Amino acid sequence: MEGAPSEGESDAPTPEAAEAEATPAEEVESVDSGSEGPAEPEAESEDIVEAEAGEGSAVAEAGPMAQAAEGAAEAPPIPAAAEDERKWYVVHCYSGYENKVRHNLEQRIESMGMKDRIFDVVVPTEEEIEVRDGKRRTVERRVFPGYLLVQMILSEESWYVVRNTPGVTGFVGMGNDPTPLRPEEVAQIVKRMEAEAPRFKVTYKTGERVRIIDGPFNDFIGTVDEIDMERAKVRVMVSFFGRETPVELDFLQVEKA
């Protein structure tokens, strides 16, 4: 009959029809997927959660270190008692052997492990200009011959190390108790050691007779009236035409008669 399908035809839709039918379905699926748009933010939120979890684990792992750092920050500062206990003491030794005794003491400090108790050993010196026979020379002079200074925390052990060093004859103090230097005394000694201008040393004193060896009064004999160490000048009373006349001269212009 007309309109009846032939034997080769089947009820299955043609490819065009299937495509036409699939199109609305895909559109619907795309619409549905579009309606489920918040899914991507959910994935993003999951990433954030994972990131936060990662940060949390990192914080958890760093927890002991962070707590230790926080504890160190909150811990009270180390008291400065050890620093405050450092004092300078004067040690007597054989005169002329100050540097040798210092070397011996430094070796004992090293070998006996006393660096945390005995910190410094000093032989105080200063530069000095010596005038002799009209000539000037710079020499290093000991401020306290026969003594050296030791910075230490006084205890039985540190006392024993210093006291039994070869060449040391004792501490300066009252009885058996070493007496530390006062801060102003230490400052004065350091000032002398660090002075830029060297001190002068002359072989004559006030009231002594000297000979003038340079200048207009060469070969005159006079008496020292005043010595000015700061200006390196000496005032000499010279007999000139039967009367005493003061003459100011440089240290190099006179010598002991």
C-alpha positions in Angstrom: 0.0 0.0 0.0 0.9 3.5 -0.5 2.7 5.1 2.4 3.8 1.8 3.8 7.5 1.5 4.4 9.5 -0.7 2.2 11.3 -3.7 3.4 14.6 -1.9 3.5 13.3 0.9 5.6 13.2 0.7 9.4 11.6 2.7 12.1 15.0 4.1 13.2 15.3 7.8 12.7 17.5 9.1 10.0 20.9 10.6 10.9 19.5 14.0 10.1 16.6 13.5 12.3 18.8 12.2 15.1 21.0 15.2 14.7 18.0 17.5 14.8 16.7 15.7 17.9 20.1 15.7 19.6 20.4 19.4 19.1 17.7 20.4 21.6 19.1 17.8 24.0 22.6 19.3 23.8 21.1 22.8 24.2 19.2 21.6 27.2 22.3 20.0 28.6 24.3 23.1 28.0 21.6 25.1 29.6 21.5 22.8 32.6 25.2 22.9 32.9 24.9 26.7 32.7 22.3 26.6 35.5 24.9 24.7 37.5 27.4 27.5 37.1 28.2 27.7 40.8 30.0 24.4 40.4 33.2 26.2 39.4 33.2 28.4 42.4 32.7 25.3 44.5 35.8 23.8 42.9 37.5 27.1 43.6 36.4 27.0 47.2 37.7 23.5 47.4 41.1 24.8 46.2 40.9 27.5 48.8 40.1 25.0 51.4 43.0 22.8 50.3 45.3 25.8 50.3 44.1 26.8 53.7 44.6 23.3 54.8 48.1 23.4 53.4 48.8 26.6 55.2 47.4 25.1 58.4 49.7 22.1 58.0 52.6 24.4 57.3 51.8 26.3 60.4 51.4 23.1 62.3 54.7 21.9 61.1 56.4 25.2 62.0 54.5 25.3 65.2 57.4 24.3 67.6 59.8 26.7 65.9 57.3 29.5 66.0 56.5 28.7 69.6 60.2 28.6 70.4 60.7 32.0 68.7 57.7 33.4 70.5 59.0 32.0 73.8 62.4 33.5 73.1 60.9 36.9 72.4 58.8 36.8 75.6 61.7 35.4 77.7 63.2 37.9 80.1 66.6 39.3 79.1 69.8 37.7 80.4 70.9 39.6 83.5 74.0 41.7 83.1 75.4 40.5 86.4 78.3 38.7 84.8 79.2 41.9 82.9 78.8 44.0 86.0 81.1 41.7 88.0 84.0 42.4 85.7 86.5 44.7 87.5 90.0 45.8 87.0 92.6 44.8 89.6 96.2 45.9 90.1 98.7 43.0 90.3 102.2 43.5 91.6 105.1 41.8 89.8 108.9 42.1 89.5 109.8 45.5 88.0 111.2 45.2 84.5 109.4 41.9 83.9 105.9 43.3 83.3 105.6 42.0 79.7 107.0 38.6 80.6 104.5 38.2 83.5 101.7 39.3 81.1 102.8 36.6 78.7 102.9 33.9 81.4 99.4 34.9 82.7 97.9 34.8 79.2 99.3 31.3 78.7 97.8 30.2 82.0 94.4 31.7 81.1 94.4 29.7 77.9 95.6 26.4 79.2 93.4 26.4 82.3 90.2 27.5 80.5 89.7 30.7 82.4 88.7 33.0 79.5 85.2 33.3 80.9 86.7 34.6 84.2 89.9 36.5 83.3 89.3 38.8 80.3 92.2 41.1 79.8 95.8 41.7 81.0 97.3 45.1 80.4 100.7 46.7 81.0 99.9 50.5 81.0 102.3 52.4 78.9 102.5 55.9 77.3 104.7 57.6 74.8 107.2 60.0 76.2 109.7 62.4 74.6 113.0 62.2 76.4 115.4 65.1 76.1 119.0 64.2 76.9 122.2 66.0 75.8 120.2 68.3 73.6 118.6 65.4 71.7 115.0 64.4 71.6 113.8 60.8 71.3 110.5 59.1 71.7 110.3 56.2 74.1 107.5 54.0 75.5 107.4 54.3 79.2 105.5 52.2 81.7 102.9 54.2 83.6 103.2 52.0 86.7 106.6 50.2 86.8 106.2 46.8 88.6 102.4 46.6 88.1 100.0 45.4 85.6 96.2 45.5 85.3 93.9 42.5 85.1 90.2 42.6 84.2 88.5 39.7 85.8 85.6 38.3 87.8 87.1 37.7 91.2 86.6 34.1 92.5 88.8 31.6 94.2 89.7 30.0 90.9 90.5 33.2 89.1 92.5 34.5 92.1 94.5 31.2 92.2 95.3 31.4 88.4 96.6 35.0 88.7 98.3 34.7 92.1 100.3 31.6 91.1 101.5 33.0 87.8 105.4 33.1 87.7 106.5 36.6 88.5 103.4 37.7 90.3 104.0 38.8 93.9 100.4 39.6 94.9 97.3 41.8 94.4 97.0 45.4 95.5 94.4 45.6 98.3 93.6 45.5 101.9 95.0 42.4 103.6 94.3 39.4 101.5 91.3 41.0 99.7 92.1 42.5 96.3 90.7 46.0 95.9 89.3 46.8 92.4 90.0 50.1 90.7 87.2 52.7 90.7 85.7 53.5 87.2 87.2 57.0 87.3 90.7 55.6 88.0 90.4 53.2 85.0 89.2 56.1 82.8 92.2 58.2 83.8 94.6 55.4 83.0 93.0 54.7 79.6 93.2 58.4 78.9 96.9 58.5 79.5 97.4 55.4 77.4 95.4 56.8 74.4 96.8 60.4 74.6 97.8 61.5 71.1 100.5 64.0 72.2 103.4 62.2 74.0 104.6 63.5 77.3 108.0 65.1 77.9 110.6 63.8 80.2 113.5 66.0 81.2 116.5 65.3 83.3 116.4 68.5 85.4 114.1 69.8 88.1 113.0 73.2 89.4 115.9 74.8 91.3 118.6 72.9 89.5 121.4 74.5 87.5 121.3 74.0 83.8 123.4 75.1 80.8 121.9 76.8 77.8 123.2 75.1 74.7 121.3 77.0 71.9 120.2 80.5 71.2 121.4 84.0 72.1 122.3 82.8 75.7 124.4 79.9 74.5 126.9 78.6 77.2 125.1 80.6 79.9 124.5 78.9 83.3 121.2 79.4 85.0 118.7 78.0 87.4 115.5 76.4 86.5 112.6 78.5 87.7 109.6 76.8 86.1 108.9 73.8 83.8 105.9 73.9 81.5 105.2 70.3 80.4 102.2 71.2 78.3 104.2 73.7 76.1 107.5 71.9 76.4 109.1 75.1 77.7 111.4 75.9 80.6 112.0 79.2 82.3 115.6 79.8 83.4 117.0 82.6 85.6 120.2 83.8 84.0 122.6 86.3 85.5 122.9 89.1 82.9 124.8 92.2 83.6 124.7 91.5 87.3 121.0 90.9 87.6 118.8 87.8 87.3 116.9 87.7 84.1 114.2 85.1 83.2 114.7 83.5 79.9 112.1 81.1 78.3 113.6 78.3 76.3 112.6 75.1 74.6 113.4 71.8 76.4 116.0 71.1 73.7 117.9 74.3 74.4 119.1 73.4 77.9 120.8 70.5 79.6 121.6 69.6 83.1 124.8 71.3 84.2 
